[in-house]
Amino acid sequence: MTFTDTQAFKDLKDIVQGDILIPSDAGYGDALKRWSKLAEKPAGAVVFVKNNEDISAVIKFVVENNVDLATKGMSFHLREID
């Protein structure tokens, strides 16, 4: 049984407003991309939080279910200023 088959994962989907990707979903690989391939690690799920309530819900979920948590801030690109 994988994490995504558990009741805990189903509960997470019910409490988070943002999108959740699992390894079989389109876009999962792109969601894991980091500045270096060495920094990329597989995840049971990737959560795209929509608001502060989502952040709180995810943190509460990982603590209560003893699940590892990794975060990624917003990506940004530098552009030339005219």
C-alpha positions in Angstrom: 0.0 0.0 0.0 1.3 3.4 -0.9 0.7 6.7 1.0 -1.9 7.8 -1.5 -4.0 4.7 -0.7 -4.3 5.6 2.9 -7.2 7.2 4.7 -4.8 9.9 5.9 -4.1 11.0 2.3 -7.8 11.0 1.5 -8.3 13.2 4.6 -5.6 15.6 3.4 -7.4 16.0 0.0 -10.5 16.9 1.9 -8.9 19.7 4.0 -6.7 21.4 1.4 -8.1 23.8 -1.2 -5.0 23.7 -3.3 -4.0 21.1 -5.8 -2.3 17.8 -4.8 -0.2 15.9 -7.2 0.9 12.3 -6.8 3.6 10.4 -8.8 1.2 9.2 -11.4 -0.2 12.7 -12.1 0.8 14.9 -15.1 3.0 17.7 -13.8 4.4 15.8 -10.8 7.9 15.7 -12.2 8.0 19.4 -13.0 6.7 20.1 -9.5 9.8 18.4 -8.0 12.3 20.4 -10.1 14.9 22.3 -8.1 17.9 24.4 -8.9 20.0 21.3 -9.0 19.2 17.7 -9.9 20.9 16.7 -6.6 18.3 18.6 -4.7 15.4 16.8 -6.3 13.8 14.1 -4.1 10.8 12.0 -4.8 7.7 12.8 -2.8 4.6 10.9 -1.9 2.5 14.0 -2.8 3.1 17.6 -3.8 0.7 20.2 -2.4 0.2 23.5 -4.0 -1.2 25.6 -1.1 -3.7 28.4 -2.0 -3.8 30.3 1.3 -2.6 30.4 4.9 -5.3 27.9 5.9 -3.8 25.3 3.5 -0.3 25.9 5.0 -1.7 25.4 8.5 -3.6 22.3 7.5 -0.6 20.7 5.8 1.7 21.3 8.7 -0.9 19.9 11.2 -1.3 16.9 8.9 2.4 16.1 8.7 2.8 16.4 12.4 -0.2 14.2 13.2 0.7 11.6 10.7 4.5 11.6 11.1 5.0 12.4 7.5 8.2 14.1 6.2 7.8 17.7 4.9 9.9 19.6 2.4 9.1 23.1 1.2 9.8 25.1 -1.9 9.3 28.8 -2.1 8.0 30.6 -5.2 10.3 30.4 -8.1 11.3 33.6 -9.8 13.3 34.7 -12.8 15.6 37.7 -13.1 15.0 40.0 -16.0 17.0 42.8 -17.4 15.8 46.2 -16.3 15.7 48.8 -19.1 
